[in-house]
Amino acid sequence: SPPGLLPIMDLTFIVGTVAAIFTTSAFVPQVIKAYRSKHTKDISVLMLLLSITGLSFWSVYGFVTQSIPIIVANLVTLSLNGFLLFLKRRHG
């Protein structure tokens, strides 16, 4: 790499990590709100199931490609979605 520039693999890792942090953290406010209010009527079960399915495949992809940001982000987001589904089933 030219002086002052990050190697492309380092840049890829940084961009992937930043993207993972933002997309994963996007679910946190919804989980907190649903947990505190016990109100989940407006959360779609189909959306949760599709999201859980997609996140599961992304997690497998992360393991296959050995991408730590993809693995961590998708497993954390999968857990958040699983908890939302639990709350949806519990509180309707």
N, C-alpha and C positions, 0 to 999 in steps of 0.2 A: 504494500500500500504506500501511496505517496505520504510524505511527512504531514502530520496533522490530521490524517483521515483514519478512521477505524477500519480494520479489515472487514470485508463484507460479511463474514460469519459472525463477527461481534455485533455488527450493525443489525443483522438479521435477528440475532438473539435479543437485542435490546428492543427492537420494534415488536417482536413477538411477545416479549414480556410486558411491555407497555399496553399492547392491545389486550392481552390476557387480563391484566389488572382492571382495565376499564370495562370490558365486557362482563367479567365476573362480578365486579362491584355493582354493576347495574341491577343485579337481582337482590342485593342486600336490603335496600329500602322496602321492597315489596314483602320480603320475608319478615322483616321487623314489624311492618304495618299489620300484616296478617296475623302474626303472633300476638301482638299487643291487643288488637281490636277483636280478634276471633271472628272477623268478618271476611269470608272468602267467597261469598256468593258470586261476585263479578269475575272471579278467576276461572278461566276455561280449563276444564279437565283435558279436553283434546289438545289445547296448546301445551299443557304440561306434559302430556304423554308424547307428543311429537318432539318437544324440546328434550325430554329425557332420552328418547330414542336417538336423536341427532347427537346429543352430548356423549352418549355411550359409544357411538361410532367414531366420533372425534377422539375420544379417549383411546380407543383401539388404534386409531391412526397415529396418535401421539406415541404410543408404545412401539408401534412398528417402525416409525421414523426416528424414534429415540429423541423426541423433542420435549424437553422438560417444560417449557412454557405451555405447550398444548396439553400435556398430560395434567399438570397441576391445575391450570385454569378450568379444564373440562371436568375433572374430578370434583373440584370445589363447586363449580356451577351445577353439576349433576347432583351433588349433595343438597344444595340449596333448593333445587327444583323438586327433589325427592321430599324434602321437608315441607315445601309448599303443597305438594300432593297429599302428604299426610294431614296437614292442617285442613285442606279442602275436604278430605274424607271425614275428618273429625267434626268440623264445624259447618259443613255443607255449603 
